[in-house]
Amino acid sequence: MALDNIGHQQKKNHNLQLQVFKQILKLILLIQMKKEIKLKMDI
């Protein structure tokens, strides 16, 4: 039972890490898009 519980916790942690990773990727993409839009505006 305890082992099963640990496995469940690790799965939850992994899901959290995935969500954080996705959020960071979204932020990076947004920043990249803003930079490109700014470059196009400058030209």
mmCIF entry with sequence, helices, sheets and N, C-alpha, C, O atoms, coordinates in Angstrom:
data_MODEL
# 
_entry.id   MODEL 
# 
_entity.id                         1 
_entity.type                       polymer 
_entity.pdbx_number_of_molecules   1 
# 
_entity_poly.entity_id                      1 
_entity_poly.type                           'polypeptide(L)' 
_entity_poly.nstd_linkage                   no 
_entity_poly.nstd_monomer                   no 
_entity_poly.pdbx_seq_one_letter_code       MALDNIGHQQKKNHNLQLQVFKQILKLILLIQMKKEIKLKMDI 
_entity_poly.pdbx_seq_one_letter_code_can   MALDNIGHQQKKNHNLQLQVFKQILKLILLIQMKKEIKLKMDI 
_entity_poly.pdbx_strand_id                 A 
# 
loop_
_entity_poly_seq.entity_id 
_entity_poly_seq.num 
_entity_poly_seq.mon_id 
_entity_poly_seq.hetero 
1 1  MET n 
1 2  ALA n 
1 3  LEU n 
1 4  ASP n 
1 5  ASN n 
1 6  ILE n 
1 7  GLY n 
1 8  HIS n 
1 9  GLN n 
1 10 GLN n 
1 11 LYS n 
1 12 LYS n 
1 13 ASN n 
1 14 HIS n 
1 15 ASN n 
1 16 LEU n 
1 17 GLN n 
1 18 LEU n 
1 19 GLN n 
1 20 VAL n 
1 21 PHE n 
1 22 LYS n 
1 23 GLN n 
1 24 ILE n 
1 25 LEU n 
1 26 LYS n 
1 27 LEU n 
1 28 ILE n 
1 29 LEU n 
1 30 LEU n 
1 31 ILE n 
1 32 GLN n 
1 33 MET n 
1 34 LYS n 
1 35 LYS n 
1 36 GLU n 
1 37 ILE n 
1 38 LYS n 
1 39 LEU n 
1 40 LYS n 
1 41 MET n 
1 42 ASP n 
1 43 ILE n 
# 
_struct_asym.id          A 
_struct_asym.entity_id   1 
# 
_struct_conf.conf_type_id            HELX_P 
_struct_conf.id                      HELX_P1 
_struct_conf.pdbx_PDB_helix_id       AA1 
_struct_conf.beg_label_comp_id       ALA 
_struct_conf.beg_label_asym_id       A 
_struct_conf.beg_label_seq_id        2 
_struct_conf.pdbx_beg_PDB_ins_code   ? 
_struct_conf.end_label_comp_id       ASP 
_struct_conf.end_label_asym_id       A 
_struct_conf.end_label_seq_id        42 
_struct_conf.pdbx_end_PDB_ins_code   ? 
_struct_conf.beg_auth_comp_id        ALA 
_struct_conf.beg_auth_asym_id        A 
_struct_conf.beg_auth_seq_id         2 
_struct_conf.end_auth_comp_id        ASP 
_struct_conf.end_auth_asym_id        A 
_struct_conf.end_auth_seq_id         42 
_struct_conf.pdbx_PDB_helix_class    1 
_struct_conf.details                 ? 
_struct_conf.pdbx_PDB_helix_length   41 
# 
_struct_conf_type.id          HELX_P 
_struct_conf_type.criteria    ? 
_struct_conf_type.reference   ? 
# 
loop_
_atom_site.group_PDB 
_atom_site.id 
_atom_site.type_symbol 
_atom_site.label_atom_id 
_atom_site.label_alt_id 
_atom_site.label_comp_id 
_atom_site.label_asym_id 
_atom_site.label_entity_id 
_atom_site.label_seq_id 
_atom_site.pdbx_PDB_ins_code 
_atom_site.Cartn_x 
_atom_site.Cartn_y 
_atom_site.Cartn_z 
_atom_site.occupancy 
_atom_site.B_iso_or_equiv 
_atom_site.pdbx_formal_charge 
_atom_site.auth_seq_id 
_atom_site.auth_comp_id 
_atom_site.auth_asym_id 
_atom_site.auth_atom_id 
_atom_site.pdbx_PDB_model_num 
ATOM 1   N N  . MET A 1 1  ? 0.835  -1.203 0.000   1.00 0.00 ? 1  MET A N  1 
ATOM 2   C CA . MET A 1 1  ? 0.000  0.000  0.000   1.00 0.00 ? 1  MET A CA 1 
ATOM 3   C C  . MET A 1 1  ? 0.872  1.256  0.000   1.00 0.00 ? 1  MET A C  1 
ATOM 4   O O  . MET A 1 1  ? 0.625  2.212  -0.736  1.00 0.00 ? 1  MET A O  1 
ATOM 5   N N  . ALA A 1 2  ? 1.897  1.220  0.849   1.00 0.00 ? 2  ALA A N  1 
ATOM 6   C CA . ALA A 1 2  ? 2.782  2.391  0.938   1.00 0.00 ? 2  ALA A CA 1 
ATOM 7   C C  . ALA A 1 2  ? 3.492  2.624  -0.396  1.00 0.00 ? 2  ALA A C  1 
ATOM 8   O O  . ALA A 1 2  ? 3.620  3.758  -0.858  1.00 0.00 ? 2  ALA A O  1 
ATOM 9   N N  . LEU A 1 3  ? 3.949  1.527  -1.004  1.00 0.00 ? 3  LEU A N  1 
ATOM 10  C CA . LEU A 1 3  ? 4.641  1.653  -2.293  1.00 0.00 ? 3  LEU A CA 1 
ATOM 11  C C  . LEU A 1 3  ? 3.710  2.244  -3.341  1.00 0.00 ? 3  LEU A C  1 
ATOM 12  O O  . LEU A 1 3  ? 4.110  3.103  -4.127  1.00 0.00 ? 3  LEU A O  1 
ATOM 13  N N  . ASP A 1 4  ? 2.472  1.781  -3.347  1.00 0.00 ? 4  ASP A N  1 
ATOM 14  C CA . ASP A 1 4  ? 1.486  2.289  -4.305  1.00 0.00 ? 4  ASP A CA 1 
ATOM 15  C C  . ASP A 1 4  ? 1.299  3.785  -4.099  1.00 0.00 ? 4  ASP A C  1 
ATOM 16  O O  . ASP A 1 4  ? 1.186  4.547  -5.060  1.00 0.00 ? 4  ASP A O  1 
ATOM 17  N N  . ASN A 1 5  ? 1.267  4.194  -2.847  1.00 0.00 ? 5  ASN A N  1 
ATOM 18  C CA . ASN A 1 5  ? 1.076  5.604  -2.507  1.00 0.00 ? 5  ASN A CA 1 
ATOM 19  C C  . ASN A 1 5  ? 2.237  6.446  -3.034  1.00 0.00 ? 5  ASN A C  1 
ATOM 20  O O  . ASN A 1 5  ? 2.029  7.529  -3.583  1.00 0.00 ? 5  ASN A O  1 
ATOM 21  N N  . ILE A 1 6  ? 3.448  5.946  -2.864  1.00 0.00 ? 6  ILE A N  1 
ATOM 22  C CA . ILE A 1 6  ? 4.634  6.672  -3.340  1.00 0.00 ? 6  ILE A CA 1 
ATOM 23  C C  . ILE A 1 6  ? 4.564  6.827  -4.859  1.00 0.00 ? 6  ILE A C  1 
ATOM 24  O O  . ILE A 1 6  ? 4.869  7.893  -5.395  1.00 0.00 ? 6  ILE A O  1 
ATOM 25  N N  . GLY A 1 7  ? 4.161  5.758  -5.549  1.00 0.00 ? 7  GLY A N  1 
ATOM 26  C CA . GLY A 1 7  ? 4.032  5.821  -6.999  1.00 0.00 ? 7  GLY A CA 1 
ATOM 27  C C  . GLY A 1 7  ? 3.040  6.886  -7.399  1.00 0.00 ? 7  GLY A C  1 
ATOM 28  O O  . GLY A 1 7  ? 3.261  7.617  -8.365  1.00 0.00 ? 7  GLY A O  1 
ATOM 29  N N  . HIS A 1 8  ? 1.941  6.980  -6.660  1.00 0.00 ? 8  HIS A N  1 
ATOM 30  C CA . HIS A 1 8  ? 0.913  7.984  -6.961  1.00 0.00 ? 8  HIS A CA 1 
ATOM 31  C C  . HIS A 1 8  ? 1.473  9.387  -6.766  1.00 0.00 ? 8  HIS A C  1 
ATOM 32  O O  . HIS A 1 8  ? 1.234  10.277 -7.582  1.00 0.00 ? 8  HIS A O  1 
ATOM 33  N N  . GLN A 1 9  ? 2.216  9.580  -5.684  1.00 0.00 ? 9  GLN A N  1 
ATOM 34  C CA . GLN A 1 9  ? 2.819  10.900 -5.412  1.00 0.00 ? 9  GLN A CA 1 
ATOM 35  C C  . GLN A 1 9  ? 3.771  11.294 -6.533  1.00 0.00 ? 9  GLN A C  1 
ATOM 36  O O  . GLN A 1 9  ? 3.753  12.434 -6.997  1.00 0.00 ? 9  GLN A O  1 
ATOM 37  N N  . GLN A 1 10 ? 4.599  10.352 -6.966  1.00 0.00 ? 10 GLN A N  1 
ATOM 38  C CA . GLN A 1 10 ? 5.565  10.641 -8.031  1.00 0.00 ? 10 GLN A CA 1 
ATOM 39  C C  . GLN A 1 10 ? 4.836  11.012 -9.312  1.00 0.00 ? 10 GLN A C  1 
ATOM 40  O O  . GLN A 1 10 ? 5.274  11.900 -10.045 1.00 0.00 ? 10 GLN A O  1 
ATOM 41  N N  . LYS A 1 11 ? 3.723  10.334 -9.584  1.00 0.00 ? 11 LYS A N  1 
ATOM 42  C CA . LYS A 1 11 ? 2.950  10.637 -10.790 1.00 0.00 ? 11 LYS A CA 1 
ATOM 43  C C  . LYS A 1 11 ? 2.401  12.058 -10.696 1.00 0.00 ? 11 LYS A C  1 
ATOM 44  O O  . LYS A 1 11 ? 2.423  12.810 -11.671 1.00 0.00 ? 11 LYS A O  1 
ATOM 45  N N  . LYS A 1 12 ? 1.908  12.414 -9.507  1.00 0.00 ? 12 LYS A N  1 
ATOM 46  C CA . LYS A 1 12 ? 1.382  13.772 -9.315  1.00 0.00 ? 12 LYS A CA 1 
ATOM 47  C C  . LYS A 1 12 ? 2.490  14.806 -9.513  1.00 0.00 ? 12 LYS A C  1 
ATOM 48  O O  . LYS A 1 12 ? 2.285  15.830 -10.166 1.00 0.00 ? 12 LYS A O  1 
ATOM 49  N N  . ASN A 1 13 ? 3.655  14.531 -8.948  1.00 0.00 ? 13 ASN A N  1 
ATOM 50  C CA . ASN A 1 13 ? 4.789  15.455 -9.096  1.00 0.00 ? 13 ASN A CA 1 
ATOM 51  C C  . ASN A 1 13 ? 5.166  15.599 -10.563 1.00 0.00 ? 13 ASN A C  1 
ATOM 52  O O  . ASN A 1 13 ? 5.462  16.699 -11.030 1.00 0.00 ? 13 ASN A O  1 
ATOM 53  N N  . HIS A 1 14 ? 5.154  14.486 -11.288 1.00 0.00 ? 14 HIS A N  1 
ATOM 54  C CA . HIS A 1 14 ? 5.515  14.517 -12.706 1.00 0.00 ? 14 HIS A CA 1 
ATOM 55  C C  . HIS A 1 14 ? 4.515  15.381 -13.474 1.00 0.00 ? 14 HIS A C  1 
ATOM 56  O O  . HIS A 1 14 ? 4.906  16.169 -14.335 1.00 0.00 ? 14 HIS A O  1 
ATOM 57  N N  . ASN A 1 15 ? 3.231  15.233 -13.166 1.00 0.00 ? 15 ASN A N  1 
ATOM 58  C CA . ASN A 1 15 ? 2.210  16.040 -13.836 1.00 0.00 ? 15 ASN A CA 1 
ATOM 59  C C  . ASN A 1 15 ? 2.424  17.515 -13.549 1.00 0.00 ? 15 ASN A C  1 
ATOM 60  O O  . ASN A 1 15 ? 2.288  18.351 -14.442 1.00 0.00 ? 15 ASN A O  1 
ATOM 61  N N  . LEU A 1 16 ? 2.760  17.839 -12.299 1.00 0.00 ? 16 LEU A N  1 
ATOM 62  C CA . LEU A 1 16 ? 3.015  19.233 -11.928 1.00 0.00 ? 16 LEU A CA 1 
ATOM 63  C C  . LEU A 1 16 ? 4.190  19.781 -12.729 1.00 0.00 ? 16 LEU A C  1 
ATOM 64  O O  . LEU A 1 16 ? 4.129  20.890 -13.259 1.00 0.00 ? 16 LEU A O  1 
ATOM 65  N N  . GLN A 1 17 ? 5.259  18.992 -12.811 1.00 0.00 ? 17 GLN A N  1 
ATOM 66  C CA . GLN A 1 17 ? 6.443  19.433 -13.559 1.00 0.00 ? 17 GLN A CA 1 
ATOM 67  C C  . GLN A 1 17 ? 6.084  19.674 -15.018 1.00 0.00 ? 17 GLN A C  1 
ATOM 68  O O  . GLN A 1 17 ? 6.550  20.637 -15.627 1.00 0.00 ? 17 GLN A O  1 
ATOM 69  N N  . LEU A 1 18 ? 5.247  18.789 -15.581 1.00 0.00 ? 18 LEU A N  1 
ATOM 70  C CA . LEU A 1 18 ? 4.834  18.956 -16.979 1.00 0.00 ? 18 LEU A CA 1 
ATOM 71  C C  . LEU A 1 18 ? 4.067  20.256 -17.152 1.00 0.00 ? 18 LEU A C  1 
ATOM 72  O O  . LEU A 1 18 ? 4.298  20.997 -18.108 1.00 0.00 ? 18 LEU A O  1 
ATOM 73  N N  . GLN A 1 19 ? 3.148  20.536 -16.220 1.00 0.00 ? 19 GLN A N  1 
ATOM 74  C CA . GLN A 1 19 ? 2.355  21.761 -16.318 1.00 0.00 ? 19 GLN A CA 1 
ATOM 75  C C  . GLN A 1 19 ? 3.245  22.991 -16.230 1.00 0.00 ? 19 GLN A C  1 
ATOM 76  O O  . GLN A 1 19 ? 3.074  23.944 -16.990 1.00 0.00 ? 19 GLN A O  1 
ATOM 77  N N  . VAL A 1 20 ? 4.197  22.968 -15.304 1.00 0.00 ? 20 VAL A N  1 
ATOM 78  C CA . VAL A 1 20 ? 5.118  24.107 -15.157 1.00 0.00 ? 20 VAL A CA 1 
ATOM 79  C C  . VAL A 1 20 ? 5.927  24.274 -16.437 1.00 0.00 ? 20 VAL A C  1 
ATOM 80  O O  . VAL A 1 20 ? 6.116  25.389 -16.924 1.00 0.00 ? 20 VAL A O  1 
ATOM 81  N N  . PHE A 1 21 ? 6.403  23.153 -16.977 1.00 0.00 ? 21 PHE A N  1 
ATOM 82  C CA . PHE A 1 21 ? 7.196  23.180 -18.210 1.00 0.00 ? 21 PHE A CA 1 
ATOM 83  C C  . PHE A 1 21 ? 6.388  23.798 -19.349 1.00 0.00 ? 21 PHE A C  1 
ATOM 84  O O  . PHE A 1 21 ? 6.902  24.615 -20.113 1.00 0.00 ? 21 PHE A O  1 
ATOM 85  N N  . LYS A 1 22 ? 5.109  23.398 -19.455 1.00 0.00 ? 22 LYS A N  1 
ATOM 86  C CA . LYS A 1 22 ? 4.249  23.948 -20.515 1.00 0.00 ? 22 LYS A CA 1 
ATOM 87  C C  . LYS A 1 22 ? 4.060  25.444 -20.335 1.00 0.00 ? 22 LYS A C  1 
ATOM 88  O O  . LYS A 1 22 ? 4.074  26.198 -21.308 1.00 0.00 ? 22 LYS A O  1 
ATOM 89  N N  . GLN A 1 23 ? 3.882  25.879 -19.078 1.00 0.00 ? 23 GLN A N  1 
ATOM 90  C CA . GLN A 1 23 ? 3.705  27.310 -18.816 1.00 0.00 ? 23 GLN A CA 1 
ATOM 91  C C  . GLN A 1 23 ? 4.951  28.080 -19.247 1.00 0.00 ? 23 GLN A C  1 
ATOM 92  O O  . GLN A 1 23 ? 4.851  29.137 -19.870 1.00 0.00 ? 23 GLN A O  1 
ATOM 93  N N  . ILE A 1 24 ? 6.128  27.542 -18.911 1.00 0.00 ? 24 ILE A N  1 
ATOM 94  C CA . ILE A 1 24 ? 7.381  28.220 -19.268 1.00 0.00 ? 24 ILE A CA 1 
ATOM 95  C C  . ILE A 1 24 ? 7.516  28.292 -20.788 1.00 0.00 ? 24 ILE A C  1 
ATOM 96  O O  . ILE A 1 24 ? 7.930  29.316 -21.331 1.00 0.00 ? 24 ILE A O  1 
ATOM 97  N N  . LEU A 1 25 ? 7.164  27.194 -21.475 1.00 0.00 ? 25 LEU A N  1 
ATOM 98  C CA . LEU A 1 25 ? 7.237  27.194 -22.942 1.00 0.00 ? 25 LEU A CA 1 
ATOM 99  C C  . LEU A 1 25 ? 6.322  28.256 -23.523 1.00 0.00 ? 25 LEU A C  1 
ATOM 100 O O  . LEU A 1 25 ? 6.696  28.967 -24.455 1.00 0.00 ? 25 LEU A O  1 
ATOM 101 N N  . LYS A 1 26 ? 5.112  28.363 -22.965 1.00 0.00 ? 26 LYS A N  1 
ATOM 102 C CA . LYS A 1 26 ? 4.163  29.375 -23.453 1.00 0.00 ? 26 LYS A CA 1 
ATOM 103 C C  . LYS A 1 26 ? 4.743  30.768 -23.279 1.00 0.00 ? 26 LYS A C  1 
ATOM 104 O O  . LYS A 1 26 ? 4.642  31.605 -24.177 1.00 0.00 ? 26 LYS A O  1 
ATOM 105 N N  . LEU A 1 27 ? 5.349  31.018 -22.128 1.00 0.00 ? 27 LEU A N  1 
ATOM 106 C CA . LEU A 1 27 ? 5.948  32.330 -21.870 1.00 0.00 ? 27 LEU A CA 1 
ATOM 107 C C  . LEU A 1 27 ? 7.049  32.627 -22.878 1.00 0.00 ? 27 LEU A C  1 
ATOM 108 O O  . LEU A 1 27 ? 7.118  33.725 -23.430 1.00 0.00 ? 27 LEU A O  1 
ATOM 109 N N  . ILE A 1 28 ? 7.912  31.638 -23.115 1.00 0.00 ? 28 ILE A N  1 
ATOM 110 C CA . ILE A 1 28 ? 9.010  31.838 -24.065 1.00 0.00 ? 28 ILE A CA 1 
ATOM 111 C C  . ILE A 1 28 ? 8.452  32.139 -25.449 1.00 0.00 ? 28 ILE A C  1 
ATOM 112 O O  . ILE A 1 28 ? 8.945  33.029 -26.142 1.00 0.00 ? 28 ILE A O  1 
ATOM 113 N N  . LEU A 1 29 ? 7.420  31.395 -25.853 1.00 0.00 ? 29 LEU A N  1 
ATOM 114 C CA . LEU A 1 29 ? 6.817  31.626 -27.171 1.00 0.00 ? 29 LEU A CA 1 
ATOM 115 C C  . LEU A 1 29 ? 6.229  33.025 -27.250 1.00 0.00 ? 29 LEU A C  1 
ATOM 116 O O  . LEU A 1 29 ? 6.388  33.712 -28.259 1.00 0.00 ? 29 LEU A O  1 
ATOM 117 N N  . LEU A 1 30 ? 5.550  33.448 -26.190 1.00 0.00 ? 30 LEU A N  1 
ATOM 118 C CA . LEU A 1 30 ? 4.956  34.791 -26.177 1.00 0.00 ? 30 LEU A CA 1 
ATOM 119 C C  . LEU A 1 30 ? 6.029  35.860 -26.320 1.00 0.00 ? 30 LEU A C  1 
ATOM 120 O O  . LEU A 1 30 ? 5.877  36.808 -27.091 1.00 0.00 ? 30 LEU A O  1 
ATOM 121 N N  . ILE A 1 31 ? 7.118  35.698 -25.568 1.00 0.00 ? 31 ILE A N  1 
ATOM 122 C CA . ILE A 1 31 ? 8.207  36.683 -25.627 1.00 0.00 ? 31 ILE A CA 1 
ATOM 123 C C  . ILE A 1 31 ? 8.797  36.716 -27.033 1.00 0.00 ? 31 ILE A C  1 
ATOM 124 O O  . ILE A 1 31 ? 9.060  37.790 -27.573 1.00 0.00 ? 31 ILE A O  1 
ATOM 125 N N  . GLN A 1 32 ? 9.005  35.540 -27.627 1.00 0.00 ? 32 GLN A N  1 
ATOM 126 C CA . GLN A 1 32 ? 9.548  35.472 -28.991 1.00 0.00 ? 32 GLN A CA 1 
ATOM 127 C C  . GLN A 1 32 ? 8.625  36.178 -29.969 1.00 0.00 ? 32 GLN A C  1 
ATOM 128 O O  . GLN A 1 32 ? 9.086  36.937 -30.822 1.00 0.00 ? 32 GLN A O  1 
ATOM 129 N N  . MET A 1 33 ? 7.321  35.934 -29.852 1.00 0.00 ? 33 MET A N  1 
ATOM 130 C CA . MET A 1 33 ? 6.354  36.557 -30.748 1.00 0.00 ? 33 MET A CA 1 
ATOM 131 C C  . MET A 1 33 ? 6.377  38.072 -30.601 1.00 0.00 ? 33 MET A C  1 
ATOM 132 O O  . MET A 1 33 ? 6.339  38.802 -31.591 1.00 0.00 ? 33 MET A O  1 
ATOM 133 N N  . LYS A 1 34 ? 6.440  38.535 -29.363 1.00 0.00 ? 34 LYS A N  1 
ATOM 134 C CA . LYS A 1 34 ? 6.472  39.983 -29.122 1.00 0.00 ? 34 LYS A CA 1 
ATOM 135 C C  . LYS A 1 34 ? 7.714  40.603 -29.744 1.00 0.00 ? 34 LYS A C  1 
ATOM 136 O O  . LYS A 1 34 ? 7.643  41.677 -30.342 1.00 0.00 ? 34 LYS A O  1 
ATOM 137 N N  . LYS A 1 35 ? 8.857  39.929 -29.605 1.00 0.00 ? 35 LYS A N  1 
ATOM 138 C CA . LYS A 1 35 ? 10.107 40.439 -30.190 1.00 0.00 ? 35 LYS A CA 1 
ATOM 139 C C  . LYS A 1 35 ? 9.967  40.532 -31.703 1.00 0.00 ? 35 LYS A C  1 
ATOM 140 O O  . LYS A 1 35 ? 10.369 41.528 -32.304 1.00 0.00 ? 35 LYS A O  1 
ATOM 141 N N  . GLU A 1 36 ? 9.398  39.497 -32.324 1.00 0.00 ? 36 GLU A N  1 
ATOM 142 C CA . GLU A 1 36 ? 9.268  39.494 -33.786 1.00 0.00 ? 36 GLU A CA 1 
ATOM 143 C C  . GLU A 1 36 ? 8.310  40.574 -34.245 1.00 0.00 ? 36 GLU A C  1 
ATOM 144 O O  . GLU A 1 36 ? 8.555  41.231 -35.257 1.00 0.00 ? 36 GLU A O  1 
ATOM 145 N N  . ILE A 1 37 ? 7.222  40.764 -33.515 1.00 0.00 ? 37 ILE A N  1 
ATOM 146 C CA . ILE A 1 37 ? 6.260  41.813 -33.878 1.00 0.00 ? 37 ILE A CA 1 
ATOM 147 C C  . ILE A 1 37 ? 6.945  43.174 -33.778 1.00 0.00 ? 37 ILE A C  1 
ATOM 148 O O  . ILE A 1 37 ? 6.766  44.036 -34.639 1.00 0.00 ? 37 ILE A O  1 
ATOM 149 N N  . LYS A 1 38 ? 7.732  43.356 -32.713 1.00 0.00 ? 38 LYS A N  1 
ATOM 150 C CA . LYS A 1 38 ? 8.437  44.625 -32.516 1.00 0.00 ? 38 LYS A CA 1 
ATOM 151 C C  . LYS A 1 38 ? 9.406  44.862 -33.678 1.00 0.00 ? 38 LYS A C  1 
ATOM 152 O O  . LYS A 1 38 ? 9.511  45.978 -34.186 1.00 0.00 ? 38 LYS A O  1 
ATOM 153 N N  . LEU A 1 39 ? 10.105 43.815 -34.091 1.00 0.00 ? 39 LEU A N  1 
ATOM 154 C CA . LEU A 1 39 ? 11.044 43.944 -35.213 1.00 0.00 ? 39 LEU A CA 1 
ATOM 155 C C  . LEU A 1 39 ? 10.303 44.357 -36.476 1.00 0.00 ? 39 LEU A C  1 
ATOM 156 O O  . LEU A 1 39 ? 10.769 45.225 -37.214 1.00 0.00 ? 39 LEU A O  1 
ATOM 157 N N  . LYS A 1 40 ? 9.160  43.747 -36.727 1.00 0.00 ? 40 LYS A N  1 
ATOM 158 C CA . LYS A 1 40 ? 8.385  44.083 -37.925 1.00 0.00 ? 40 LYS A CA 1 
ATOM 159 C C  . LYS A 1 40 ? 7.892  45.524 -37.863 1.00 0.00 ? 40 LYS A C  1 
ATOM 160 O O  . LYS A 1 40 ? 7.835  46.213 -38.882 1.00 0.00 ? 40 LYS A O  1 
ATOM 161 N N  . MET A 1 41 ? 7.536  45.974 -36.662 1.00 0.00 ? 41 MET A N  1 
ATOM 162 C CA . MET A 1 41 ? 7.072  47.351 -36.499 1.00 0.00 ? 41 MET A CA 1 
ATOM 163 C C  . MET A 1 41 ? 8.222  48.321 -36.799 1.00 0.00 ? 41 MET A C  1 
ATOM 164 O O  . MET A 1 41 ? 8.020  49.364 -37.421 1.00 0.00 ? 41 MET A O  1 
ATOM 165 N N  . ASP A 1 42 ? 9.433  47.959 -36.346 1.00 0.00 ? 42 ASP A N  1 
ATOM 166 C CA . ASP A 1 42 ? 10.593 48.841 -36.527 1.00 0.00 ? 42 ASP A CA 1 
ATOM 167 C C  . ASP A 1 42 ? 10.974 48.989 -37.995 1.00 0.00 ? 42 ASP A C  1 
ATOM 168 O O  . ASP A 1 42 ? 11.440 50.046 -38.421 1.00 0.00 ? 42 ASP A O  1 
ATOM 169 N N  . ILE A 1 43 ? 10.772 47.927 -38.761 1.00 0.00 ? 43 ILE A N  1 
ATOM 170 C CA . ILE A 1 43 ? 11.188 47.957 -40.177 1.00 0.00 ? 43 ILE A CA 1 
ATOM 171 C C  . ILE A 1 43 ? 10.306 48.907 -40.985 1.00 0.00 ? 43 ILE A C  1 
ATOM 172 O O  . ILE A 1 43 ? 10.505 49.061 -42.190 1.00 0.00 ? 43 ILE A O  1 
# 
